[in-house]
Amino acid sequence: MTSEAPRDAFAALVLHRAPQRARVGLTLGFVRTFAVPEIAEVLSGTGRLASAPKARAKATGMMMFALIGHGVDSEPGRAIVAELAAMHRLPGVDAELMQYVLACFTVCPVEFTARNGGVTAAEREAAFAFQAALARALELPPLPGPDLARIADWMREFEATRFAPSPAGQALWQSVSGLFAARLPGPLARHAPAFATALLDAPLRAAFNTPRPAWPLRAAAAVTFRLTR
């Protein structure tokens, strides 16, 4: 398999076959980083996310989708890698935190799409190849292999020791929870924060000090996001 084939398979998944599901998963990956106090402090410190959450989240999504679509070694890809590398140089951002961010942006879109429609083995292999290429470009230690499932295991191990409630993380969650409105039918858009909370797992709810939504809301959210592509 050539280096282009894995990238093309992952790009086909997130850009063409299930773009809406992939975008929800990517947003959830972005949100997941808020539960790590060190990352939340860095994001909160810039002020840009809290003041313009929609624009910042959209910019992050566009960066990742451009990387996936064009490839890490493309001209647009190299420019985005340089921007991501600049984040790595910010005070308080070490290699392990960058590894975790990369894992979130790769694993979460795939896992959400898998739960709400299915992902093939080839697409999982493609996602693993993409993150490995991006890690090399950022000069990060490789994430555990040999596949995306092992990275997901590593994420859970990392989260067990690094997730914690923080004022910055909770404020960031409140600022972006409404972003899920774009993925909901018109009449439901005003309930976006509640639907978004229904998508959080127990570790995220604990970090954000958010109660578990009632079963009817969880069921409605599951059906609504399953119907998106």
DOKELUM-645630 format. One record per residue (C-alpha): residue number from 0; residue in one letter; x, y, z. Coordinates in Angstrom, 2 decimals. Last residue first. Layout:
<atoms>
ATOM:seq:type:px:py:pz
ATOM:NUM:a:X:Y:Z
...
</atoms>
This chain:
<atoms>
ATOM:seq:type:px:py:pz
ATOM:228:r:-23.89:11.86:7.45
ATOM:227:t:-26.50:12.74:10.05
ATOM:226:l:-29.16:10.21:11.10
ATOM:225:r:-26.98:8.84:13.89
ATOM:224:f:-26.67:12.37:15.30
ATOM:223:t:-30.41:12.67:15.79
ATOM:222:v:-30.94:9.14:17.07
ATOM:221:a:-28.21:9.40:19.71
ATOM:220:a:-29.34:12.87:20.74
ATOM:219:a:-32.92:11.70:21.17
ATOM:218:a:-31.81:8.72:23.27
ATOM:217:r:-29.63:10.89:25.50
ATOM:216:l:-32.50:13.37:25.89
ATOM:215:p:-34.96:10.62:26.80
ATOM:214:w:-32.43:9.11:29.28
ATOM:213:a:-32.00:12.27:31.35
ATOM:212:p:-28.75:14.14:30.98
ATOM:211:r:-25.74:13.15:33.11
ATOM:210:p:-24.73:16.06:35.30
ATOM:209:t:-21.97:18.46:34.18
ATOM:208:n:-18.99:19.26:36.38
ATOM:207:f:-16.84:19.74:33.26
ATOM:206:a:-14.21:17.21:34.35
ATOM:205:a:-16.84:14.81:35.68
ATOM:204:r:-18.95:15.10:32.52
ATOM:203:l:-15.83:14.46:30.45
ATOM:202:p:-14.93:11.28:32.36
ATOM:201:a:-18.57:10.04:32.18
ATOM:200:d:-18.97:10.39:28.41
ATOM:199:l:-20.24:13.55:26.74
ATOM:198:l:-22.70:13.23:23.84
ATOM:197:a:-25.73:14.08:25.98
ATOM:196:t:-24.01:17.34:26.94
ATOM:195:a:-24.03:18.31:23.26
ATOM:194:f:-27.77:17.72:23.06
ATOM:193:a:-28.30:20.02:26.04
ATOM:192:p:-26.03:22.70:24.55
ATOM:191:a:-27.75:22.37:21.13
ATOM:190:h:-31.32:22.83:22.36
ATOM:189:r:-31.84:25.96:20.25
ATOM:188:a:-30.80:23.94:17.19
ATOM:187:l:-33.65:21.46:17.59
ATOM:186:p:-36.19:23.27:15.40
ATOM:185:g:-33.57:23.79:12.66
ATOM:184:p:-32.23:20.24:12.37
ATOM:183:l:-29.00:19.73:14.34
ATOM:182:r:-25.33:19.66:13.22
ATOM:181:a:-24.94:23.45:13.18
ATOM:180:a:-26.37:23.59:16.70
ATOM:179:f:-23.38:21.55:17.93
ATOM:178:l:-21.51:24.81:18.38
ATOM:177:g:-23.64:25.66:21.42
ATOM:176:s:-21.36:23.65:23.68
ATOM:175:v:-18.41:25.89:22.74
ATOM:174:s:-18.36:28.59:25.42
ATOM:173:q:-19.67:26.38:28.21
ATOM:172:w:-16.96:23.81:27.50
ATOM:171:l:-14.30:26.52:27.57
ATOM:170:a:-15.54:27.77:30.93
ATOM:169:q:-15.43:24.26:32.39
ATOM:168:g:-11.89:23.70:31.12
ATOM:167:a:-10.65:27.02:32.48
ATOM:166:p:-12.29:26.54:35.88
ATOM:165:s:-10.64:23.12:36.17
ATOM:164:p:-11.95:19.62:36.76
ATOM:163:a:-9.40:16.87:36.19
ATOM:162:f:-8.29:14.57:33.35
ATOM:161:r:-4.56:13.78:33.51
ATOM:160:t:-4.23:10.38:35.22
ATOM:159:a:-7.17:8.42:33.81
ATOM:158:e:-7.05:10.54:30.65
ATOM:157:f:-3.59:9.25:29.69
ATOM:156:e:-4.66:5.62:30.12
ATOM:155:r:-7.82:6.29:28.12
ATOM:154:m:-5.79:7.94:25.37
ATOM:153:w:-3.33:5.02:25.28
ATOM:152:d:-6.26:2.63:24.76
ATOM:151:a:-7.49:4.79:21.88
ATOM:150:i:-3.97:4.71:20.42
ATOM:149:r:-4.04:0.91:20.66
ATOM:148:a:-7.35:0.83:18.78
ATOM:147:l:-5.85:3.04:16.06
ATOM:146:d:-3.31:0.39:15.13
ATOM:145:p:0.15:-1.04:15.77
ATOM:144:g:0.79:1.05:17.63
ATOM:143:p:1.58:3.54:20.39
ATOM:142:l:1.94:7.18:19.34
ATOM:141:p:5.23:8.10:17.72
ATOM:140:p:7.44:10.62:19.53
ATOM:139:l:6.74:14.07:18.09
ATOM:138:e:8.79:15.71:15.34
ATOM:137:l:5.70:17.59:14.09
ATOM:136:a:6.10:16.00:10.64
ATOM:135:r:6.64:12.61:12.25
ATOM:134:a:3.47:12.98:14.32
ATOM:133:l:1.56:14.02:11.20
ATOM:132:a:2.71:10.95:9.28
ATOM:131:a:1.77:8.66:12.16
ATOM:130:q:-1.62:10.38:12.46
ATOM:129:f:-2.34:9.77:8.78
ATOM:128:a:-1.23:6.13:8.83
ATOM:127:f:-3.51:5.40:11.80
ATOM:126:a:-6.43:7.07:10.05
ATOM:125:a:-5.80:5.01:6.92
ATOM:124:e:-5.70:1.77:8.90
ATOM:123:r:-9.04:2.72:10.41
ATOM:122:e:-10.40:3.44:6.94
ATOM:121:a:-9.15:0.07:5.68
ATOM:120:a:-10.81:-1.72:8.60
ATOM:119:t:-14.09:-0.11:7.64
ATOM:118:v:-15.99:2.44:9.69
ATOM:117:g:-19.63:2.17:10.76
ATOM:116:g:-22.75:4.29:10.88
ATOM:115:n:-23.11:6.07:14.18
ATOM:114:r:-20.67:4.30:16.50
ATOM:113:a:-18.01:4.08:13.80
ATOM:112:t:-18.42:7.75:12.88
ATOM:111:f:-17.93:8.74:16.50
ATOM:110:e:-14.88:6.48:16.81
ATOM:109:v:-13.28:7.75:13.60
ATOM:108:p:-13.81:11.42:14.42
ATOM:107:c:-12.51:10.83:17.97
ATOM:106:v:-9.38:8.85:17.08
ATOM:105:t:-7.62:11.35:14.83
ATOM:104:f:-8.17:14.75:16.42
ATOM:103:c:-8.04:13.26:19.89
ATOM:102:a:-4.78:11.43:19.18
ATOM:101:l:-3.16:14.62:17.85
ATOM:100:v:-4.20:16.49:20.99
ATOM:99:y:-2.78:13.68:23.13
ATOM:98:q:0.53:13.69:21.29
ATOM:97:m:0.71:17.46:21.74
ATOM:96:l:0.21:17.00:25.49
ATOM:95:e:2.94:14.35:25.55
ATOM:94:a:5.37:16.59:23.66
ATOM:93:d:5.04:19.49:26.07
ATOM:92:v:2.76:22.53:25.98
ATOM:91:g:3.26:24.61:29.15
ATOM:90:p:4.82:27.58:27.41
ATOM:89:l:3.94:27.68:23.69
ATOM:88:r:6.43:25.93:21.41
ATOM:87:h:4.02:23.12:20.53
ATOM:86:m:1.56:25.75:19.32
ATOM:85:a:4.19:26.91:16.80
ATOM:84:a:4.45:23.30:15.59
ATOM:83:l:0.74:23.39:14.79
ATOM:82:e:1.24:26.46:12.62
ATOM:81:a:4.21:24.86:10.84
ATOM:80:v:2.16:21.70:10.28
ATOM:79:i:-0.55:23.86:8.73
ATOM:78:a:1.92:25.39:6.26
ATOM:77:r:3.33:21.95:5.43
ATOM:76:g:-0.15:20.64:4.72
ATOM:75:p:-1.00:23.49:2.36
ATOM:74:e:2.16:22.65:0.33
ATOM:73:s:1.51:18.91:0.50
ATOM:72:d:3.52:16.60:2.78
ATOM:71:v:0.86:16.33:5.49
ATOM:70:g:-1.85:15.42:3.00
ATOM:69:h:-4.27:17.52:1.00
ATOM:68:g:-7.58:16.24:2.33
ATOM:67:i:-6.52:15.16:5.80
ATOM:66:l:-4.43:18.27:6.38
ATOM:65:a:-7.20:20.48:4.98
ATOM:64:f:-9.72:18.72:7.22
ATOM:63:m:-7.51:19.31:10.24
ATOM:62:m:-6.96:22.99:9.53
ATOM:61:m:-10.60:23.59:8.65
ATOM:60:g:-11.70:22.02:11.92
ATOM:59:t:-9.37:24.23:13.93
ATOM:58:a:-10.57:27.33:12.08
ATOM:57:k:-14.20:26.35:12.67
ATOM:56:a:-13.52:25.85:16.38
ATOM:55:r:-11.90:29.27:16.57
ATOM:54:a:-14.66:31.03:14.62
ATOM:53:k:-17.44:29.40:16.63
ATOM:52:p:-15.73:30.03:19.97
ATOM:51:a:-15.07:33.74:19.39
ATOM:50:s:-14.33:35.39:22.75
ATOM:49:a:-13.78:32.16:24.72
ATOM:48:l:-11.62:30.62:22.01
ATOM:47:r:-9.55:33.70:21.27
ATOM:46:g:-8.58:34.50:24.85
ATOM:45:t:-5.10:33.05:24.31
ATOM:44:g:-4.92:32.05:27.97
ATOM:43:s:-8.05:29.91:27.75
ATOM:42:l:-6.44:27.62:25.21
ATOM:41:v:-3.24:27.34:27.26
ATOM:40:e:-5.14:26.87:30.53
ATOM:39:a:-7.40:24.24:28.97
ATOM:38:i:-4.35:22.32:27.76
ATOM:37:e:-2.82:22.21:31.23
ATOM:36:p:-6.18:21.38:32.84
ATOM:35:v:-6.79:18.34:30.62
ATOM:34:a:-10.59:18.18:30.29
ATOM:33:f:-10.47:20.86:27.59
ATOM:32:t:-8.73:18.38:25.23
ATOM:31:r:-11.96:16.42:24.93
ATOM:30:v:-13.75:19.43:23.45
ATOM:29:f:-11.49:19.33:20.38
ATOM:28:g:-12.10:15.60:20.02
ATOM:27:l:-15.84:16.19:20.36
ATOM:26:t:-15.59:18.78:17.58
ATOM:25:l:-13.73:16.22:15.45
ATOM:24:g:-16.43:13.66:16.10
ATOM:23:v:-19.15:16.11:15.13
ATOM:22:r:-17.20:16.95:11.99
ATOM:21:a:-16.70:13.28:11.15
ATOM:20:r:-20.41:12.64:11.51
ATOM:19:q:-21.15:15.52:9.17
ATOM:18:p:-18.55:14.42:6.61
ATOM:17:a:-19.58:10.75:6.41
ATOM:16:r:-18.66:9.40:2.96
ATOM:15:h:-17.15:12.52:1.42
ATOM:14:l:-14.70:14.54:3.52
ATOM:13:v:-14.19:12.37:6.60
ATOM:12:l:-14.29:8.92:5.01
ATOM:11:a:-12.80:9.81:1.63
ATOM:10:a:-9.93:11.61:3.34
ATOM:9:f:-9.17:8.52:5.42
ATOM:8:a:-9.05:6.35:2.29
ATOM:7:d:-7.01:8.93:0.37
ATOM:6:r:-4.45:9.19:3.16
ATOM:5:p:-4.03:5.43:3.30
ATOM:4:a:-3.64:5.16:-0.49
ATOM:3:e:-1.17:8.05:-0.85
ATOM:2:s:1.54:6.41:1.28
ATOM:1:t:1.41:3.38:-1.00
ATOM:0:m:0.00:0.00:0.00
</atoms>
